[in-house]
Amino acid sequence: MTVPHAILLVVAAGTLLIQILSALDLFFGNRKIAVLPDIPPMEDGSAPAVSVVIAARDEEAGIEQALASILRQDYPKYEVIVVNDRSTDGTGVILDRMVNANSRLRVVSVNELPPGWLGKNHALHLGASQASGEFILFSDADIVMEPSVLRRALRYVLEHKLDHLAIGPRVVLHGFLLNALLGVFALFFNGYVKPWKARDPKSRKYIGMGAFNLVRAPVYRALGGHEPIAMRPDDDLKLGKLIKSRGYRQDFVAGGTLVSVEWYASLRGMVGGLMKNLFASVDYRVTVAIGSALLVLLLNVWPFLALVLTGGTVRILNALIVATVLTLFAVAAGYMNIPRACALAWPLASVLFAWMILRSMIVTLWNGGIEWRGTRYSLKELRANRV
C-alpha cells in the first residue's frame, strides 16, 4: 500500500520542525552548562568535610585505578567508604591491600542482601549511614578523577548554595559503532532530561549521575537515604528527582577531562548494561516503551530512508532533516571527544537504540523481572517502587 504524498509531506515537515527545535534547544541549553575545568579550585579554609561512598561488586578490572585517583584528591578533609557488595572476584583482595596502605579508606563488606533492596542501592545506603562528612559523594567503582575535582566541585556548590551537584563524566569507548551509539544515546538523554534546567526551581526537570552525585548529608538523610528508591535500577537519576521534588537546589556540571570512565568494551556489553535501565526509565510502561522506540525510528531513521524512497518536496525536506541531525551530532562529538565521522552511523545507531528499548521491555516481561549484579528481582517489586 502506497502512503499518500500529503501524509509523507506532513510527516517530513513535522519531523523537520521537531529536529530543528530540538537541535536549537540542545545547542543553547548545553552552552548554559558549566564545565569543571573552568571552575577554580577552592582554598583549604572553606572546605567542608566530604565522605565519598562507592558500591563495588566484581570490579577487579577497574577499581584499583579508580580508587587510587580518588585517594589522590588534594582536598584537605575527606574520607572514602567502599562497600564490597558480595563480590566473587578479586575485588576484596584489592580492597584489603589498598585499605592497609591508605588511612582515608574504609571498607565495609556485605555478605547477604536484605529483602526489598537492589544490591547497589543497599550498598550505597549502608555506606552513607557510616559517613561523617557534611557532604556525601556517591560515585561508581570505575570513575577516574583528576586530583583537583573535589576542590572544584565544592567551590561550585558553596558559591551557588546548592544541595546537590551532579557531574557528567567523559565516556571513553573504543570502536566506531560504540562511539556512534554513545553519541546517539547522549543526545537522546540530554534532549529528554535537559540537565541545564535542573537548576531552575520552576522547572520539573531534574538530574543525577552515578559517576558523581554530591549531596548535602542532612538533605540526603531527610529524604530517607536510598530507601525511597530501594528498588530503582536508575537510582542515580531518581535520587536527583527526589532532591528536586522536595524543593532542594541542584545543578549539573560537565566534567570535561577531569572526570572520566571507560565504559563498555563491546556492543553486547553496552546492550546488557543499559537494558536494566531503559524499561525502568519509563516506569515499566509497555505503551510508553513501544511508543518511544517507534518515535526514535520515525524521527531518526525514516528521513534517511526517505532520501531513497521519496522524491520532490518530500525528499528535500528529509534532506534538510538529515543535514540537521548530522550537524548536531558533529557539533556534539567535539564535546564528547568522539570522531565526527561517527555521525554517518546515525541511522544504524538509532535502530540499535530503538531495539535496545524494545529488548529491555521484552526480556523484562518475559523473565518477569531483571537480573542485576547476580541477583534476580521480580517485575512486581520493581514496579511497586514508583518515584
HELIX and SHEET records of a PDB file:
HELIX    1   1 HIS A    5  ASN A   30  1                                  26    
HELIX    2   2 LEU A   36  ASP A   38  5                                   3    
HELIX    3   3 ASP A   44  SER A   46  5                                   3    
HELIX    4   4 ILE A   63  LEU A   71  1                                   9    
HELIX    5   5 THR A   91  ALA A  101  1                                  11    
HELIX    6   6 GLY A  119  SER A  129  1                                  11    
HELIX    7   7 VAL A  149  GLU A  159  1                                  11    
HELIX    8   8 PHE A  176  VAL A  193  1                                  18    
HELIX    9   9 PRO A  195  LYS A  197  5                                   3    
HELIX   10  10 ALA A  217  ALA A  222  1                                   6    
HELIX   11  11 GLU A  227  ILE A  229  5                                   3    
HELIX   12  12 ASP A  235  SER A  245  1                                  11    
HELIX   13  13 LEU A  267  LEU A  278  1                                  12    
HELIX   14  14 ALA A  280  VAL A  282  5                                   3    
HELIX   15  15 VAL A  286  ASN A  300  1                                  15    
HELIX   16  16 TRP A  302  LEU A  309  1                                   8    
HELIX   17  17 GLY A  312  MET A  336  1                                  25    
HELIX   18  18 ARG A  340  ALA A  345  5                                   6    
HELIX   19  19 TRP A  346  ASN A  367  1                                  22    
HELIX   20  20 LEU A  379  ALA A  384  1                                   6    
SHEET    1   A 8 ALA A  34  VAL A  35  0                                        
SHEET    2   A 8 GLN A 250  ALA A 254  1                                        
SHEET    3   A 8 HIS A 164  GLY A 168  1                                        
SHEET    4   A 8 ASN A 213  ARG A 216 -1                                        
SHEET    5   A 8 PHE A 135  SER A 139 -1                                        
SHEET    6   A 8 VAL A  50  ALA A  56  1                                        
SHEET    7   A 8 TYR A  78  ASP A  85  1                                        
SHEET    8   A 8 LEU A 105  VAL A 110  1                                        
SHEET    1   B 3 ILE A 143  MET A 145  0                                        
SHEET    2   B 3 VAL A 259  GLU A 262 -1                                        
SHEET    3   B 3 ARG A 170  VAL A 172  1                                        
SHEET    1   C 2 GLY A 369  TRP A 372  0                                        
SHEET    2   C 2 THR A 375  SER A 378 -1                                        
END                                                                             
